[in-house]
């Protein structure tokens, strides 16, 4: 619960004035839910997110339905939302996925690489370099069609099988993705083990290698409660694109220790208090996530959704 005028706005001199939130709830969020959401509900979810002010909404994935059955309706869903005046990136794992996306006139696609051999094997059944070789023709064809390409990089801060991931290893794969033509990269803390010092060290190493913060987004999971702290560290290093998931939905189906993404509402609350513009109507966003929670049959994990939609009112009154 809250009152008008909160959070109080107290800007910090070392932060950007505006942040673009790359909303992943409709794709990365729903793909890891046990419940398969009806296509019409997914389309309404995307529309409500757009009405709340989000300008980049990852719509779906053109992965084979066998691997991600929750998103098997990509061909049906995308035309239902493609008229929206927002960017609608879609995930494409290979050339066949790109064919499907281009057939529906998608103008933004994303490929999904790994910084570690173990996760590349688990997720793509390839080595890191074999996966990069698979993505190269995808990126080349997309760029030939003047399609924007995002490169996701998983396991940038730790791996459940390998443990620590050396910073130079992450930098090498980032450079490879940019060299093949990716327009931007998203650094993924897939199992949520990053801490702020690690975030600063990686971003500094990337900058030194010629990868500026303007080419990067960050994608933090809240497994150990560090997502907002890590985001703040990244913003102080000049990053202005942050991935988040409405209601805190999602994780990673191929990494069992991965829990929910950073909740968009929690991020917006922090940014609002810092005086950083996002263009998002927090009230409408909270209402959208509370609405989706009813379709999933469980409360939203987002602390801000719970506070502003009064889901925790009874607990609060007891204390």
C-alpha positions, -999 to 999 in steps of 0.1 A, spaced: 0 0 0 12 36 -6 1 72 -7 3 99 -33 37 115 -38 57 84 -30 83 74 -36 99 108 -30 121 117 -60 157 121 -51 179 121 -82 216 110 -83 242 128 -104 258 96 -118 227 81 -133 210 84 -167 180 106 -171 160 80 -190 160 42 -192 144 20 -219 128 -11 -204 129 -41 -226 98 -60 -215 102 -98 -216 71 -110 -197 51 -122 -227 80 -143 -240 106 -151 -213 80 -148 -186 53 -171 -200 76 -196 -216 85 -209 -181 50 -210 -167 34 -244 -160 1 -231 -173 -2 -226 -210 -20 -192 -215 -46 -190 -243 -34 -170 -273 -61 -144 -269 -50 -137 -233 -14 -134 -244 -24 -109 -271 -44 -89 -245 -14 -90 -222 9 -75 -249 -18 -48 -257 -21 -39 -220 16 -36 -216 17 -13 -246 -11 8 -231 9 11 -199 37 28 -218 62 0 -226 78 7 -260 97 -26 -264 77 -58 -257 92 -91 -266 62 -108 -281 70 -145 -286 95 -171 -297 98 -190 -330 115 -220 -312 103 -254 -322 71 -261 -302 86 -294 -289 111 -274 -268 89 -245 -256 52 -257 -259 39 -226 -240 49 -205 -271 37 -229 -298 11 -204 -310 37 -178 -323 23 -178 -358 -12 -171 -345 -2 -146 -318 21 -123 -337 -4 -111 -363 -28 -103 -334 -4 -77 -319 17 -66 -349 -4 -35 -354 7 -20 -321 29 11 -324 57 -5 -303 88 -26 -310 79 -63 -309 111 -84 -309 108 -122 -313 133 -149 -305 147 -169 -334 169 -199 -326 180 -207 -361 173 -201 -398 140 -219 -397 129 -197 -368 140 -166 -388 120 -179 -418 89 -180 -397 95 -146 -382 102 -129 -416 71 -145 -431 50 -125 -405 71 -94 -412 88 -92 -378 112 -63 -378 131 -72 -347 146 -106 -338 169 -120 -311 193 -149 -310 203 -167 -278 239 -175 -272 258 -188 -241 290 -177 -224 297 -212 -212 301 -246 -228 278 -264 -204 248 -242 -210 254 -241 -248 253 -279 -246 222 -280 -224 203 -253 -243 215 -257 -279 232 -291 -280 263 -273 -294 296 -259 -282 298 -221 -278 316 -217 -311 292 -241 -329 263 -220 -317 279 -188 -329 285 -204 -363 248 -214 -364 238 -178 -356 260 -161 -382 238 -169 -412 207 -159 -391 222 -125 -383 235 -120 -418 201 -127 -434 182 -106 -408 206 -76 -415 201 -81 -452 164 -76 -446 171 -45 -425 158 -63 -394 172 -53 -360 191 -81 -342 195 -85 -305 220 -110 -291 212 -126 -258 241 -140 -238 233 -163 -210 255 -173 -180 275 -141 -180 280 -141 -142 279 -178 -131 270 -212 -144 252 -240 -124 276 -266 -138 309 -247 -142 306 -222 -113 326 -190 -119 326 -177 -155 358 -157 -163 352 -122 -175 375 -125 -206 354 -155 -216 322 -134 -216 340 -106 -234 351 -129 -262 315 -141 -269 301 -106 -267 327 -94 -293 318 -123 -316 281 -115 -315 288 -78 -323 313 -86 -350 287 -108 -368 263 -79 -369 242 -79 -337 228 -44 -330 227 -48 -293 236 -74 -266 217 -84 -235 240 -96 -206 221 -124 -188 225 -133 -152 207 -165 -159 208 -180 -124 208 -147 -105 242 -150 -88 257 -116 -99 267 -90 -74 273 -53 -81 311 -55 -81 310 -83 -106 286 -62 -128 310 -32 -127 340 -54 -135 323 -70 -166 311 -37 -180 345 -21 -175 362 -50 -193 337 -48 -222 342 -10 -225 380 -16 -226 375 -42 -253 355 -16 -274 320 -26 -264 304 6 -250 274 6 -226 252 20 -253 254 -14 -271 243 -33 -240 213 -42 -220 213 -61 -187 190 -90 -178 191 -99 -141 173 -126 -122 163 -121 -86 173 -155 -72 194 -140 -44 176 -107 -42 203 -89 -61 185 -78 -93 178 -42 -84 213 -37 -68 229 -51 -99 207 -29 -122 217 2 -102 254 -7 -106 249 -11 -144 231 22 -147 261 39 -129 283 24 -156 263 40 -184 238 12 -193 204 26 -203 186 -6 -214 172 -29 -188 153 -62 -193 124 -68 -170 93 -89 -168 59 -77 -158 49 -92 -125 83 -108 -122 73 -137 -144 97 -163 -157 131 -178 -154 149 -203 -177 135 -237 -185 170 -251 -191 186 -238 -159 167 -254 -129 182 -230 -104 170 -199 -122 141 -181 -106 120 -151 -117 132 -122 -138 135 -87 -123 99 -74 -120 92 -45 -142 71 -28 -115 99 -31 -89 123 -16 -115 99 13 -123 94 21 -86 132 24 -81 137 44 -112 108 67 -103 124 74 -70 157 83 -87 140 107 -111 147 85 -141 121 87 -169 106 55 -183 74 67 -199 55 40 -180 22 44 -162 29 23 -130 -7 20 -120 -17 6 -154 13 -18 -154 4 -31 -119 -32 -36 -129 -20 -56 -160 3 -79 -139 -25 -84 -113 -48 -93 -142 -23 -118 -156 -18 -133 -122 -55 -143 -121 -50 -162 -154 -20 -180 -140 -38 -189 -108 -12 -175 -84 -2 -141 -69 24 -120 -87 59 -124 -73 65 -86 -77 67 -68 -43 54 -36 -60 25 -54 -76 15 -69 -42 18 -35 -25 0 -14 -50 -28 -39 -58 -33 -46 -21 -27 -83 -24 -9 -83 10 -34 -61 28 -46 -88 51 -10 -98 61 -2 -61 67 -32 -56 89 -22 -87 110 11 -70 118 
